[in-house]
Amino acid sequence: MVAAAETTLQGLLEGAKQYQVPLYQRTYSWTDHQLKRLWEDLQRLAEDRKENQKTTHFIGSLVLAPSPQNGPAGVQDFLVVDGQQRLTTLSILLCAIRNHRVAAEGREHQDRLDEQYLINKYSPQRRLKLVPTQADLDAYVACVDSSALAGTGAVGAAYNFFSTRLAQPEVAAEIQHLEEAVIFGLRLVSVTAQAGDNVYRIFESLNNTGLKLTQADLLRNYLFMRLPTRGRAVYDAHWLPLQERLTSTELELLFWLDLVHRDARTTQGDTYARQQAQLDRLVTEDQVEAEVRRFGRLGELLRLILHPEEEQDPDVRFRLQRLSAWGTTTVYPAVLHLLDRRSQKTATSRQVAAALHYVESFLVRRLLIGRATANINRNLLSIVTEMNRDLPVDEAVHAYLSAGRKYYATDNDVRQAVRSLPFYTNGRASQRTLVLRWLEESFGTKEPVMPAKLTIEHVLPQSIGPEWRQVLTADLDPSEDLGEVHGALVHTLGNLTLTGYNAELGNSPFAVKRVQLAKSGIQLTRDIVSCERWGRPEIQARAEALSERIIGYWPGPTSQAVDQNEVRWDLMAKALSVLPAGSWTTYGDLAALIGTAPQPVGNRLRAVPIPNAHRVLQAEGTISLGFRWPDGRTDNPLSVLLAEGVKFDEYQKADPAQRIDLEELAQLTGVAADELPRRIPRPRTGEDQPLAELFAEQLNVLQDSRVAGATLALLDQWTALGGSLLYGSAAETSCFLMARERGHRDGDIWPATVYPSGKFEVVFQHLSNRHPFDDVVLREQLRQRLNQLPGVDIAAAKLTLRPGFPLKVLGQAGAAETLLGHLQWFYEQAHVSDQHSTITV
């Protein structure tokens, strides 16, 4: 439990105590500005105390952490978590007062002030009551000892400041009053953490000084508090190399990963408290030093994970680079353990590379079957604690990932998923692109490919014209619907490839696309180019070929694993349960979402009561003739939909603007993860910001000059309003219009994301939990404003999704100016709270 008490400098310093400013923390940095303010406050306080001895002046707080070695007797040690600048300044001031009084009045003042407030006379190893940072220690000791070095550095400058003021005749006459004001009149709040307290969280809740200590900073400070005699040597030999190797954030990651090795349930927020508990079990300085050495060794390994190009073994380097590109830190504990095993000679580089290959296969195969995120953190974080230590590390990792229900897809799972699941809506966009890039690499292509310029191409387009309708119609059975067949095929892996010609290809007929794809050096397109047509048989044949390549390239689980690709009826039920009133979807969209056909979806909805089943229509927006309520209801589904706000035309076809399509179903259910922006500011002229340049390059390639120019002009005008631009790091470089950055007290917020391929995406889904747009009234106002743009019709039912409109809208006369006005309104709403805020000191 935290103990907070008001005290004076006398109460703080009298007795056998030592306050250690954390080793190698921020050095003493008070300047004349702060010193002058303190001095003026002291002079006023001394004058006021002449009339009333009880007058005090509050100067702030100290946050302290007691040493675990404190006992009932001896010097009590404390770590100064916050307030070191203030405490150091007051100690320097006492030195200056002491020296002035010794020179003017006699040596009795030296012993009195030294023994009460500056040194522990009878504890040579704990002589100083205050131990400042290592960089300031010599200058501070010189002040305490009145040596010639007392005037050097920032500490010396503060000492000289006070000595000069004290030497003034009018001040010298008041020296007794000034000393009493310092020792008895200045009041502080001393906040002391008790055993078991998480000092990091205490500090975070109290800190308002602008100095941000991380958990890694606090842990470093605690470690060196446990090294009173060997701190400098341990720092130079072990800590400094570690600190130079890793940033503060990376150090915090290291300490968390070390804990996860022991307990996979450890959260990053508990890093300091849990590590402190581990350190409290250590008794001697030798044991603490050994712990610092161990951290140093693990830090070298984490450096390889974060910078895999530095790994010497080519096979391990290749696998580390792959996992780094995948972009999930949950693999780090397992990777760190594998590298640690190698460093301790209990695993070879070959075994480590093989184990990393299994982890990569596990991630890729889960993505392919639509289970990219299911229990992924728990599964990966538990590898170290649950794998069989008696097996070679590669076999142990393979066996662990294969056991139980971890969704390590079998070969049969892969074949079925590649043929039927909508790969394009699974997982993160960057990971989908990676799988296609890695498949391209599996061909051993010698021609260099520029992956940053490649985007995913739907060979069968997402929007089909007459030529494509004719191709698909030729493959239909009499009972099949063209729209549903198209929806079941378009996002499957068999229909996807990589290209740098996305703009040229567009929705062109296959004959046109085939010519363009033939110009490419991408091996993934070879089997497409060899086809005379591109319909369902060709897409399914390519899916089967890709399945076998995947199976051969990414090893599957051990034989103990069972197929896990059952139809995701649970996912369909979830999608329908959150399908908004005033919207509708299709049997084909639901079928594509869960990896089955429209007919089984219809059968399921007729047999099993599922919320909102009446909102599922045929592809053209009509109610199926076979629809019936599974619970025996008899009301007309058309009347129910009309009452909910769905609009129908004279042919009883639902408004297509209100349709929730496959991609939006994925958004509703969380299948498709948001791509988050990288925190990179919009570049200024002359700055090297490759993502911003890449966005502009892709935009100019994929859009005509009028649309690209209007888009870039809009972005420039957005920044002129006060907004900023951040960029995604996927193959298609998206641009986020940031109205508030992450550091804002209300959090970051952006109204839209711009995609060079042609979409202005309005992120209602993101806005629904960002103040003030968590108020649906404001989101509705934004929707209505955007619907004033020509050709834009966003349905009210999509206020929890990420709908959008084509960038080509901006090419129409006046559209960009109108949109800018709406964006300005958004920016003003996002900053309303700023107008009512006050700044307190």
N, C-alpha and C positions, 0 to 999 in steps of 0.2 A: 504494500500500500504506500502511496506517495505521501511524504511528510513535508508540509509547507509551513514555514514559520518566518515571522518578521524578525529581523535581527539588525545589529549594528556591526561596524567593522571590529569593535571590541569583542562582541560575542562570537564573531566569525573566526578571529585570529588568536584569541587568548587560549592557552592550553596547548597540549602536545598534539598538534595537527599538521598535516601537510596536504596542500592542494596542488595536484598535478595538472597542468594544462596539457592536453593530449599531445603526445610526441609527434612532431613534424606536422602539426595542424597549422592553420593560418598563423603567420607570425604577427607580432605586435604591430599595429597599424594606425594607432591614434595620431592625428596630426594637430597642428596648432588650433584648428577650428574646434575640435572636440575638447582639447585641453583648455582653451580660453573659456569655453562655456562652463566647464566644470569649475574652473577657478572663480568665475564670476558668481556662480551659485554658492560656492564656499564662502566667499566674502560676505554675501548677503546673509547666509545662514549664521556666520559668526557674529555679525552685527545684531541679528534678531535674537540670538541666544543670550546676549547681554541683558535683555529685558525679561526673557523667559527661557530658563534653562531647559525646558521640556520641548522647545521648538526643534523640529526635525525636517529633513528634506529627503524624499524618496528618490532613489537613483536607479531602480530597476531590480532585476532578479538574477539569481544564480541557480543553475540546474546542476546538481551534484550526483555522482554515483559513488557509493562507498566501496572500498576495496573488500573483496571476499576474505582477505587475510586479516582484517581488523579483529582484534580481540578485546577483552575487558581492560587490558593494560597496554601501555606503549603508545606510540604515535598513531593517531587515527588518520588513515589515508583516504583521500577523496579525489575522484576524477572530475574536473570541471567540464561539464558537457556544454554549458552555455554561460556566458558572462566573463570569459577569460580576459577580454580587453579592459573591462571595468576594474576587475580585481587586480590586474597587473598595474594599471595606472595608479590606483590608490596605494599600492605597495611602493611604487616608485616615489610617490608624493611623501610617504612616511620616511623614506630614506633621505629625501631632500630636507624635510623638517628636522630630522635627527641631526644631520650634518650641520645645518644652520645653527641649531641650538648648542651643539657641541662647540662650534667655533665661537659663538657669542657668549655662552654661559658656563660650559664645562662638560666633562666626559660623563657625568652621571646620567645625562640624557641618552647617551649611546647605549649603555647597558639596559636602561629602562625600556627604551623603544625596541631595541634588538630582541631582548628576551621575551617581551610581551607580544610583539606583533610581527617580527621579521624572521627570527630563527628559533629552532628547538635546541637550546644550549646543551642539553644532556643526551642528545641523540645524534651523534656525528653522521651516521648514514642517512638520517632524515633531517639534516640540519636546516634546510630552508623550509619555511612555512608555505611558500609559493614556489613551485618549480615551473617556469614558463616553457615555451616551446624550445626545442633544441637550438634553433637558429638564434634565439634571444638569450639563451642561458648565460653565456659568458658576459655579455653586457649587463645583465641583471645582477649577476654575482658581483660584478665590479661596483654596482650601485650599493649593494648590501655591504660590501667590504670597504667601501669608500676608496677604491683604487683609482689609478689614473685612467683606466678604461671606462670609467663611468660616463663619459661623454660621447660614446660611439653609438652609431646606428639609431633606429627609431626609439629604442629604450633610452639611449643617451640624450636624444633630443628632448624627450619628455622630462628627464631629470634636469637638464639645463633650463628648460622652460620654467619649471617650478623654482629652481634655485635662483634664477634671475628675479622672479616675482618676490620671493621671500627676502631678497637683499634690499628691496626698496625700503627706505626709512619708515614710511607710514605703515608698511606691512609688518616690518620687523617688530614694531611696538605692539602689534596685536598677535604675536606668534602663539601665545598661550591659547587665546580664543580660537585661532585657526586650527590648532592641533585638536582641541576638544571638539570642534565642529566636525573634523574628519573622523575622529574615533568614536564619538558618542552621538553626533547629530545626523550623520548620513545613515539612512535606513535602507535595507534591502530585504527582499523576500528570498529566503533560501529554500529551494525545492529539492528535497533529497529522495532519491529512489531507494526503495527497500529491496531486500533479497527477493528475487523472482519477478520484479517489475521489468517490463519491457521498456528500457530507457529510450529506445528509438521512438516508440509511440508517444512517450511522455514528451520528448523533445519536440516532436512534430506538432503536438497539440499546443505547446506553449510558445514555440518559436514564431516570432513575428519580426525578426530583425533582418530578414533577407538572407541570412546565412543558412544554407540548406545542407545539413549533414545526412549522408546516406547511412544505411545500415552497415555498409562496408567501412565507412569512416569511424563509426562508433566501435565496431569490432576491432579495428586497428588500434584505436585508443585504449580499449580494454586490454588487449594483448600486451601493450607496452606498459600499462599500469602494473601488469603482473611481472614486469622485468625491470625492477628498480635499479639493479646494478649492471645489467648486461644489455640494456635497451639499445644503446648506440651501436654496439658491435653487432647485435642481431639485425638491427635495421640496415646497416651497411652491407652485411653479408647476404641477407635473405629477403628482407622486406623491400628494399629499394629496387632490386631487380624485378621483383614481382609487380611492384607499382608501376615500373616503367614498361612492363610487358602488357599490362591490362589497364583499361580505364576504370574509373570508380564504379561505373555501372557493371562492367564485366567482372570486377572483383566481387560485387554483390551477388552476381550470378554464380560465381565460383563457390562462394560460401553456401549458397542454397543447394547447388548440385552436390556438394559434399554431404549435406544433411539428407538429401533424397536417397543417397546410397544406403542410408541406414533405415529410413522410413519414408516410403513413397507418398505418405499423406502430408508431409511437411509443405506448408504454403510459403511463398516468398515473403509475405508480410511478417512471418515469424522467424526469419533468418537470424536476426541479432539475438533474440531471446533464446532460441534453441542452441546457437553456437556458444552463447555465454554460459548456458547450463553445462555444455560439454567442457568448456575451459575451467569451470569451477571444480571439476573433478581432478584437475592437475594440481600438484602440490608444490613442486620445485621449479626453479627457473629453467633447469635442464629440460624438464617436461614441456614447458611452454615454448622454449626454443625449438624443440623437436617438432612441435605442432606448427610453428612458423615455417620450418623447413619443409614439412609435408605440404603445407599450402603452396609453397614455392614450386614444388614438384608438380602438383596438380595444376598450378597456373600455367606451367609450360605446356601441359597437355591441352588445357582449354584454349590456349593461344592457337594450337594447331586446328582445333575445331572451328574457331572463328576466322582463321586465316589458313585454310587448307592448302594453299599454294606453297606453304612453308614445310609441309610434310615431305620427307625424303623418299619414302617408298612409293613408287608410282601407282601401285594398285590401291593402297590405302588412300593416297592422295585423291585418286579418281573417285572413290566412294565417298570420301569426306566432302568433296566438291558437289557431288550429287545431292547429298543430304542437306548441305548448306543452301543449295538452290531451292530445295523443296520448301524451306522456310518454316520449320516447326522446331521450337526449342525443346519440346518434350522428348526429342531423341537425345538430347545432350547428356542426361545422366548415364544412359546406356553406352553412348560413344565414349564418354570420359572414363567409364569403368573399363571398357575394352582397351583403350590406350594405356590406362594404368596397369592393366594386366600385362600388356606387352612390355612396359617399362620395368616391371618387376620379373620379367623373364618367365612368366607363366602362360604366355600366349605368343604366337609368332605373328609377323605381319601378314602372312598368308591367311591365318585363321581370323585375324581381325578384319581383313578385307572381305572374307567370305561372310562373316557375321554381319558386317555393314550391308552387304548385298542382300542378305535375308531381310534386314530392316527395310531397305528400299523396296524390295518386292512386296513386303507386307503392306506398305503405304500405297503403292501403285495398285495392287490388286484390290484393296479395300475401296479405293476411288472408283475403280472400274465397275464394282457391283453396287455403288451408291451408298457405301457405308463408311465414307471417309472420316467421319467424326464420331461414330458410335463408340463410346467408352475409350476413345483413343488415348487420352491423357493417362487414365488409370493403367491401361495396358502397357504403354511405353515406359511410364515412370516405375513400374513394378518389375521390369526385366531384371534389374540388378538384384533386388531382394528375393525374387522368386525363382530365378533360373537355377538349374542343377549345377552346382560348383564342381561336381565330380567329372563332368564331361568337358571335352575341349570347348573353348568359348563359342566357336561357330556352331557346333552341334547343340550346345546348350541354348543359344539364342533361337535357333531354328525350332528346337523342341518346345521351348516356352511359347513362342508365337503360334505354334500349331495346335497347342492344347486348349481345350475349352472353347467357349464361344467368343472368339476374338475377331471373327470375320476375316481371317486370312483365307482369301478365296481359293478354292480348289480349281483345278483345270476345268472341270465341268462348269463350275460357277462362272469362270471367265468366259467360256464359250457362249453360255446362255446370255450373260450380261452384255457382251460386246454386240451380240445380235439384236438385243431387244431394248436395252436401257438407254435413256437419253444422256449420253456421256457429256454433252455440251452444257447440261444444267447441273452436273454433279461437282461438288467441291469448289475450290477456288479457281478462278480463271487462270491464274499463273500456273497452277499445278496441272490443269488440263493441257495447257500449252507445252509444259515440260514433258508430259507423257508423249505427245506427238513429236517433240524435238528428239527425245531419247529413242523413240521408235525409228526416226530418221537416222540417228547415229548407229542404230543396230545394223544398218545395211553396210556400214563401213565406208561411207561415202568419202571419196578423196577430195571432191570439189568443196572448197570452203563455203559454209552457209552463214549468212549474217542473221542470227536468230532474232535479234532485236527488231529487224525489219519484217519478220514473218508474222502473219496473223492466221487465225483458224478460218478456213474457207469451207462453207457448206456447198458441196458440189450440186446436189439437189437444193435449190434455194429455199430460204425460209418463206419467201413470197413467190408464188409460182404464176407464170403467165400461160398463155394458150398452148405454147409448144410443150411446156412441162406437163400441163394437164393431159395433153394427148398421150405423152409417154406413160404417165402413171395409169391412165385409164385403160391402156392396153393390157396391163398386168392385173386388173381387178377381177375378182370373182363377182358373180351377179349380186350377191348379198352385201358386198363391201361398199363403203362410202369413201369417195376420193379424199375428202378432207381428213378423215381419220387415218387412212393409210399414209398420207403425206405426213401427218403429225407423228405417226409411229416410226417413220424412217428418218426424218430430216435431221434430228439431233444425235442419231446413233453414230458410233465411231466409224462404221463402214462408210459413212457419207462425208467424213471430215478429212481434211488434209491441211497442210501448211502452204501458204503462198505469200508472195510479195506483191501480187497483182490483184488484191481484193477489189479495188475500185474498178479496174478494167473488167473484172469478171462479173461482179454484181449479180443480177438475176438473168444473165444472158442464157440463151439456149445452150444445150450441151455441145453442139457443134462449135460454137464460138469459144466456150470455156476450154474445150479440148485443145484447140490451137494454142491458146495462151498457156495452158498447163504444160504443153509439150516444150515450151521455151525454157521451162524451169529445170534446174539441176536437182530438184527434190526427188529423191527415190520413192517417197511415199505416193507420188502421183503417177508412177510408171504403169501400175496396173489399171489406173483410171484412164489414162491416155490410150491404153491398148484396147479399150472398149469402143464399140460402134455406137452404143446408146448407154443411157444411165437411168435405169429404172430399179424396181424392187429386186429382181434377180441379181443384178450386178452389185447392188449395195450389199445384199446378204452374202454374196460370194466373197466380196472383199472383206466383210466382217469375219467370215470364217478364216480367211487367210491371215488377217491381222491377229485373230485369236491364237492361232498356232505360233505366230511370231512372238507374241507376248508370252505365251507359255514357255517357249524356248529361251526367251531372254530374261524373264524374271521368274526364278524358281518358286514353285508352289510350296505348300505346307508338307509336313511329313505324312505318311500313310495313315496316321491316327486321326487326321482331320476328316471332318464330314462336310458334305455339301451344305452351304448355308444361304442359298439364293431363293428361298421360299418367296412367294408373292407377298409384297409388302402391303397387305390389307390394312395394317396398322397405320401406315403412312397415308393411304387413301382416306381412312377415317379421320386422321388428323387434318388433312387438307380440306375435307368437306366441313369439319367442325369450325374452321376459321374462315370459310368462304363467306365474304360479307353479303348482307342483304343488299339487293339491288344489283347483284352480279350473277353471272352464270359461267359454267365451264362445260367441257364436252367429255363424252366417254373416251374419246381418243386421247385428250390431254391427260386425263387421269390414268389411262392405260400406259401411256408413255412414261409418266412419272414413276409408276411402280413396276414397270418392266413386264407388262402382260399385253393382252389384246383387248379391244373394246368390248367384244362379246362377253368375256368373263366378268368384266366390270359391270355390265348391265345385269347379268345373272346375279351377281353379288348384291347389287342394290335392290333387286326385287325380292331377294330372300332374307336379307339381314337388315334390321332397322339401323340406319346410319343417319345422323343429323344432316339436314339440307340436301338429301338425295334428289329432291325435286329441282334443285338448281343445276343438275347435270342434263344437258340437252344434246341433240345430235349436232354434227359439225356445222350445219347450216343455220343453227339456232332454233330448231323446231323441237317440240316435245315428242319423244319417241312414242310410236303407236303401242309399243309393248310396255309402257310405263305403268306401274301400279305401286301403291303405297304398301310397304311390307307389313305395316301394323293394322291394315284393314280400313284406313281412312278412305272416304269417298269424295272429298272435295276436289274440285278441278285444279290441277297444278298450274294451269294458265292463270286462273284467278288469283292463286296464292302469289305467283311471281309478279303479277301486275300490282298487287297490294304492297309488295316489297319494294317496288320501284323499278322493276325491269320493264323496258319499253319494247313493244312489239309493233311490227308494221302490219299492213293490211293482209299480208300472207302468213301472219302469225309467226314471223321470224324475229328472234330477239335482236336487239340493237348490238351490233358487233363491237361498239365502243365499250360496252359493259362486260364483255367476255374476259374472264381471267384465263389467260393462256398458260401453256406449259411452263414457260419461264417464270411467270408470276405465281403459279402454284408452287414452284420451287422456292420462291422468295417467302411465300406465306408459311411454308413448313420448315424453313431453315435449311433446306437441302443445299441451296446455293448460297455460299458464304459471301458476305460483302467483301469487295476488294477495298482495303483501307488505304488512304493516301500516305505516301511517304512525306515526312515533315521537312520538305524542302521549299524555301521561299521562291517566289517568282524571280528569275534572274534579272539583274540590271544589265544595261548595255556593257558589253565587254566581259561579263562574267561567264565562267565555264559551267553551265548547268545542262548536262547532256540530256536529262529527262525532258526538260522544257523544249530543248531543240528537237528532240525526237518526236514530241507531241506535234510541234509545228510541221515537221517534215512529213509525218504520217498524215496529218490533216490536209496538207497541200497535195499529197499523192492520191488520197482517197476521195477528196471532194473537188468539185470544180472551183475555179479561182474566185468566183463571186461568193460562194458559200464559205470557202476557207477564209477569204478576206473579211467577210462580215463577222465570222466567228472570232477571229483573232482581234478584230477591233472591239468586239463586245468584251473580251477578256481584258483588254487594256483599259476600257472604260470602267470595268468592275474594280480594278485596282485603284483607279482614280477616285472611286467612291470611298475607298478605305479598305476594301477587301484584299485578299491575297490569293495566290494560286499554288496549289500543291499537286503533285503528280503521282500516279500509280506506277508500279514497277513491273506490270505484266507485259506480255509481248505487245499488246495494244496499249499505248501509253495514254491513260485517261487523265483528265484534268478536273480537279475539285475546286469549286468556287467557295473559298473559305470566308465566311462572314466573321467568325471568331476562331482564334487559334486555341490549341489545347490548354495553354496556360491561363485562359480567361476563367474568372471565378464561376461562370455558368457553363464552362466546358466549351469544346469546339462545336461548330455548327456550319453546315453548308447546305444551300438549297438544291444544288444540282451538280451532276457530273457530266462532263462532255467527253464523248468518245469519237476519235477521228473517223471511225467507220461510219458515223452519221447519226448518232443518237444524242439528244439532249435529255438526260435522265433526271427526272424530278424525284428526290429521295424522301418521299413522305415517310417511308419506313424508318429512316434515320431520324427524321424530324419528330416522330411521335414520342420520342423520349428525350428531347432537347428543349429546354426552356427558351422562349415562351411558346414554341410551336408544339409542345405537348398538349396544348389546348386545341382541340379539333376545330374550333371556330376559326382560328388563324390559318390552319391548314386548308380549310374550306375556302377562305378568302384567297389564299394563294392559288388554289385550283381554279377558282372562278376568274381570277386575273389572267392566268395562263391560257384559259380557254377563249380569251379575247383575241389571241393570235390567229392568223388565218390558217384554217385547216386543222386546228388543234381542238381535240374533244376528249378530255380526260374525265372518265366517269367518277362519280362520287364514291363508288364502291372501292376505288383504288387509293383511298386516303391512307392506307396502311402499307402500300406497296411502293415500287419504284417504277412507275410508268414513265413515258417520255414521248417526245415527238421528234420528227426528222430534223436534222440540222438544215436541210434545204429550205425549211420555213424561214430561216434568217435571210435567205437570198431574196425574199419577196419585199417589195417596196414598203418601207416603214416598219417592218416586223422587228428588226433589231432594236430600233429606237423604243418601240413599245415594250419589248422584253426588258430593256435596260431600266425603264421606269418601274416595272414590277420588281426587278432585282433591287433597285434602290429602296423600294418600300420594304422588301424583306430585310435588307441590311439595317434599316432604321428600327424595325421591330426587334431584331436580334440584339440591338444595343439600347433598348429602352431602359433597362435596369441601370445602365451606366449613368444615365442622366440624373438618377435619384441617389447615387452612391455618395458617401462621404468618406473622406480620408482622415483617419485618426492617428495620432502620434503617441 
